[in-house]
């Protein structure tokens, strides 16, 4: 039985232990996917068993699948609104931070 440590599962290795599992691009896409969906949903959405011994061609196909999943999530109205809202919040935070720095703390 898996103990939940490094090497037990590729998803855990990437998200919790910041390990290099597939290639830097696949690992980065998986990390980005995890910002849009729960770890459980990400776990359930991928056939992880087939990833343990991939050829280069299978890795390219896997990367394409991950990229398509990420693009679909980003196009989702709910996610797109969240990204836009997050950008607006970040912009307002930067403006507020600049005001504090330029005017000093009250």
C-alpha positions as CSV (number, residue, x, y, z in Angstrom):
1,X,0.0,0.0,0.0
2,X,1.3,3.4,-0.9
3,X,2.4,5.6,2.0
4,X,1.8,9.0,0.2
5,X,5.5,9.8,-0.1
6,X,7.6,10.7,-3.1
7,X,7.5,8.2,-5.9
8,X,4.0,6.8,-5.0
9,X,2.0,8.7,-7.7
10,X,3.0,11.1,-10.5
11,X,0.3,13.6,-9.6
12,X,1.5,13.8,-5.9
13,X,5.1,13.9,-7.0
14,X,4.4,16.9,-9.2
15,X,2.0,18.9,-7.0
16,X,3.3,18.1,-3.5
17,X,7.0,17.2,-3.9
18,X,7.8,19.4,-6.9
19,X,9.5,16.5,-8.6
20,X,10.3,16.3,-12.3
21,X,8.1,13.5,-13.6
22,X,7.3,13.7,-17.3
23,X,9.0,16.7,-18.9
24,X,9.0,20.3,-17.8
25,X,6.2,21.2,-20.1
26,X,3.8,18.4,-19.0
27,X,4.6,19.0,-15.4
28,X,3.9,22.7,-15.8
29,X,0.6,22.0,-17.5
30,X,-0.4,19.6,-14.7
31,X,0.5,22.3,-12.1
32,X,-1.6,24.9,-14.0
33,X,-4.5,22.5,-14.3
34,X,-4.4,22.1,-10.5
35,X,-5.1,25.8,-10.2
36,X,-8.4,25.4,-12.1
37,X,-9.6,22.1,-10.7
38,X,-9.3,20.1,-7.4
39,X,-6.6,17.6,-7.1
40,X,-9.3,14.8,-6.8
41,X,-10.9,16.0,-10.1
42,X,-7.5,16.1,-11.8
43,X,-6.7,12.7,-10.5
44,X,-10.0,11.3,-11.8
45,X,-9.7,13.0,-15.2
46,X,-6.5,11.3,-16.3
47,X,-5.6,7.6,-16.9
48,X,-2.5,7.8,-14.6
49,X,-1.8,4.0,-14.9
50,X,-0.8,4.4,-18.6
51,X,1.7,7.1,-17.7
52,X,4.2,4.9,-15.9
53,X,6.0,3.6,-19.0
54,X,5.4,6.1,-21.9
55,X,7.3,6.2,-25.1
56,X,8.3,9.6,-26.6
57,X,5.3,9.5,-28.9
58,X,2.9,8.6,-26.0
59,X,4.4,11.5,-24.0
60,X,3.7,13.9,-26.9
61,X,0.1,12.6,-27.1
62,X,-0.3,13.0,-23.3
63,X,1.0,16.5,-23.5
64,X,-1.5,17.3,-26.2
65,X,-4.3,15.8,-24.1
66,X,-3.2,17.9,-21.1
67,X,-3.0,21.1,-23.3
68,X,-6.5,20.5,-24.7
69,X,-7.9,20.0,-21.2
70,X,-6.2,23.2,-20.0
71,X,-7.5,25.2,-23.0
72,X,-11.0,23.8,-22.5
73,X,-11.0,24.9,-18.8
74,X,-9.7,28.4,-19.7
75,X,-12.5,28.8,-22.2
76,X,-15.1,27.7,-19.7
77,X,-17.3,30.8,-18.9
78,X,-16.8,30.3,-15.1
79,X,-13.1,29.9,-15.3
80,X,-12.7,32.8,-17.8
81,X,-14.7,35.1,-15.5
82,X,-12.5,33.9,-12.6
83,X,-9.3,34.7,-14.6
84,X,-10.7,38.1,-15.5
85,X,-11.8,38.8,-11.9
86,X,-8.4,37.6,-10.6
87,X,-6.6,40.0,-13.0
88,X,-8.8,42.9,-11.8
89,X,-8.1,42.0,-8.2
90,X,-4.4,41.8,-8.9
91,X,-4.5,45.2,-10.7
92,X,-6.3,46.8,-7.8
93,X,-3.9,45.3,-5.3
94,X,-0.9,46.7,-7.2
95,X,-2.6,50.1,-7.3
96,X,-3.4,50.0,-3.6
97,X,0.2,48.9,-2.8
98,X,1.6,51.7,-4.9
99,X,-0.5,54.2,-3.0
100,X,0.7,52.9,0.4
101,X,4.3,53.1,-0.8
102,X,4.0,56.6,-2.3
103,X,2.0,58.1,0.5
104,X,3.4,56.2,3.4
105,X,1.5,54.1,6.0
106,X,-1.3,55.9,7.9
